[in-house]
């Protein structure tokens, strides 16, 4: 899922164009470059059964996108780009069906790191086919 969303953000042009683009990874944010986006899966809600059939038809994982930037405005603006881009329903990404990807909160400033770069978070609720 993390890679699917990272690929989707790149496909939609959220990263920008060189030389002012953001790098993107999933699962781990490296120390460089300064302007970087990383996607992480985390605990979400319980899975859903459909039409009383046994087993989980849709998972509800949580998704977090961290946006790191050298400047506050640059980081905040990119966080809102992510926030608006990841409001999708009924879409296939990377061979998986996503019934919904929706922000569960507005973007917010988490902290400044040891190099005084801002880190913004966008938390999202996801409903997707299991697998």
TIGU-588266 format. One record per residue (C-alpha): residue in one letter; y, z, x negated; residue number from 1; chain. Coordinates in pm, 1 decimal. Layout:
# residues N
   resn          v          w          u   resi   chain
      a          Y          Z          X    NUM       A
...
//
This chain:
# residues 131
   resn          v          w          u   resi   chain
      x        0.0        0.0        0.0      1       A
      x      248.5       88.9     -275.5      2       A
      x      197.6     -247.3     -443.7      3       A
      x      224.8     -430.6     -109.3      4       A
      x      563.3     -272.9      -41.4      5       A
      x      686.5     -331.3     -397.1      6       A
      x      588.9     -698.6     -365.9      7       A
      x      757.4     -720.1      -24.0      8       A
      x     1084.8     -577.5     -158.6      9       A
      x     1076.8     -832.7     -439.9     10       A
      x      998.9    -1117.4     -197.4     11       A
      x     1292.3    -1017.0       23.8     12       A
      x     1534.6    -1026.1     -270.4     13       A
      x     1612.2     -654.8     -272.8     14       A
      x     1583.1     -638.5     -652.4     15       A
      x     1875.9     -873.3     -704.7     16       A
      x     1907.4    -1138.0     -974.1     17       A
      x     1928.3    -1107.0    -1354.2     18       A
      x     2109.6     -972.6    -1538.4     19       A
      x     2198.4     -711.6    -1273.1     20       A
      x     1858.7     -677.6    -1108.6     21       A
      x     1642.9     -370.2    -1056.1     22       A
      x     1294.1     -346.9    -1204.5     23       A
      x     1014.9     -235.7     -969.9     24       A
      x      681.9      -56.3    -1015.3     25       A
      x      445.1      141.4     -799.0     26       A
      x      290.7      482.7     -863.9     27       A
      x      489.9      564.8    -1177.4     28       A
      x      854.7      534.2    -1276.1     29       A
      x      894.6      459.7    -1647.5     30       A
      x     1194.1      593.3    -1838.3     31       A
      x     1347.0      246.0    -1879.9     32       A
      x     1522.4       43.9    -1756.0     33       A
      x     1794.6      255.3    -1598.3     34       A
      x     1802.2       56.4    -1273.2     35       A
      x     1455.1       95.2    -1130.6     36       A
      x     1271.0      119.2     -798.0     37       A
      x      927.7      278.8     -760.0     38       A
      x      704.3      307.6     -453.2     39       A
      x      469.8      603.6     -397.2     40       A
      x      216.6      683.5     -128.1     41       A
      x      200.3     1043.2      -10.6     42       A
      x       57.9     1247.0      273.3     43       A
      x      144.0     1120.1      617.6     44       A
      x       10.4     1195.7      962.3     45       A
      x     -341.3     1184.1     1101.1     46       A
      x     -506.3      847.7     1159.9     47       A
      x     -528.5      694.6     1505.2     48       A
      x     -828.2      593.7     1710.1     49       A
      x     -792.7      295.3     1942.1     50       A
      x     -935.6      277.1     2294.8     51       A
      x    -1157.7      580.5     2237.9     52       A
      x    -1369.3      398.1     1978.9     53       A
      x    -1502.2      628.6     1707.1     54       A
      x    -1333.4      604.4     1371.5     55       A
      x     -980.3      559.2     1256.9     56       A
      x     -830.5      220.2     1336.6     57       A
      x     -486.7      285.1     1188.1     58       A
      x     -384.3      512.7      905.2     59       A
      x      -46.9      685.4      896.7     60       A
      x       29.3      734.5      527.5     61       A
      x      368.5      839.6      404.9     62       A
      x      562.1      614.0      170.4     63       A
      x      842.7      711.1      -60.5     64       A
      x     1071.0      471.8     -243.9     65       A
      x     1266.7      615.3     -535.5     66       A
      x     1572.8      429.5     -650.9     67       A
      x     1718.9      518.4     -990.1     68       A
      x     2050.5      379.4    -1109.3     69       A
      x     2311.2      443.1    -1373.1     70       A
      x     2592.0      463.4    -1115.5     71       A
      x     2614.3      651.7     -786.7     72       A
      x     2746.1      361.8     -575.1     73       A
      x     2492.9      119.1     -722.3     74       A
      x     2206.0      358.2     -646.6     75       A
      x     2326.6      441.2     -297.3     76       A
      x     2382.3       75.8     -206.5     77       A
      x     2036.6      -20.0     -331.3     78       A
      x     1881.3      269.8     -138.2     79       A
      x     2040.8      135.8      179.9     80       A
      x     1913.5     -215.5       97.5     81       A
      x     1561.4      -68.1       82.8     82       A
      x     1621.8      135.1      399.2     83       A
      x     1725.6     -171.4      600.6     84       A
      x     1463.1     -406.0      454.5     85       A
      x     1174.7     -169.5      530.7     86       A
      x     1228.8     -155.8      905.1     87       A
      x      944.4     -386.6     1000.3     88       A
      x      677.4     -414.0     1268.2     89       A
      x      363.5     -622.4     1310.0     90       A
      x      355.8     -784.0      965.6     91       A
      x       88.6     -880.1      713.1     92       A
      x      161.4     -794.3      351.3     93       A
      x      -87.6     -835.5       68.8     94       A
      x     -381.0     -897.1      301.7     95       A
      x     -323.0     -582.5      505.6     96       A
      x     -176.2     -553.9      854.7     97       A
      x      115.8     -315.8      896.7     98       A
      x      182.5     -221.7     1254.7     99       A
      x      497.1      -41.9     1148.2    100       A
      x      701.1       60.5      844.8    101       A
      x     1001.2      267.1      947.9    102       A
      x     1233.0      507.6      767.1    103       A
      x     1173.1      870.4      858.8    104       A
      x     1515.1      968.8      723.9    105       A
      x     1829.6      813.2      589.7    106       A
      x     1848.2      756.1      212.6    107       A
      x     1958.9     1063.7       23.4    108       A
      x     2045.8     1170.7     -329.1    109       A
      x     1761.6     1372.1     -480.4    110       A
      x     1910.3     1449.7     -821.2    111       A
      x     2059.6     1328.8    -1143.2    112       A
      x     1807.5     1307.6    -1424.3    113       A
      x     1847.3     1420.9    -1786.2    114       A
      x     2025.3     1090.9    -1865.9    115       A
      x     2271.4     1142.1    -1576.9    116       A
      x     2115.7      861.5    -1370.6    117       A
      x     2110.5      911.1     -993.4    118       A
      x     1781.8      915.7     -804.1    119       A
      x     1792.2      833.4     -434.4    120       A
      x     1494.9      860.7     -199.4    121       A
      x     1394.0      666.8      108.7    122       A
      x     1102.1      822.8      297.7    123       A
      x      907.8      606.4      539.3    124       A
      x      638.5      642.0      803.3    125       A
      x      371.6      372.6      794.8    126       A
      x      105.0      264.6     1040.0    127       A
      x     -149.0       31.4      882.2    128       A
      x     -507.2      -82.5      909.4    129       A
      x     -741.5      143.0      716.7    130       A
      x     -867.2       31.8      380.7    131       A
//
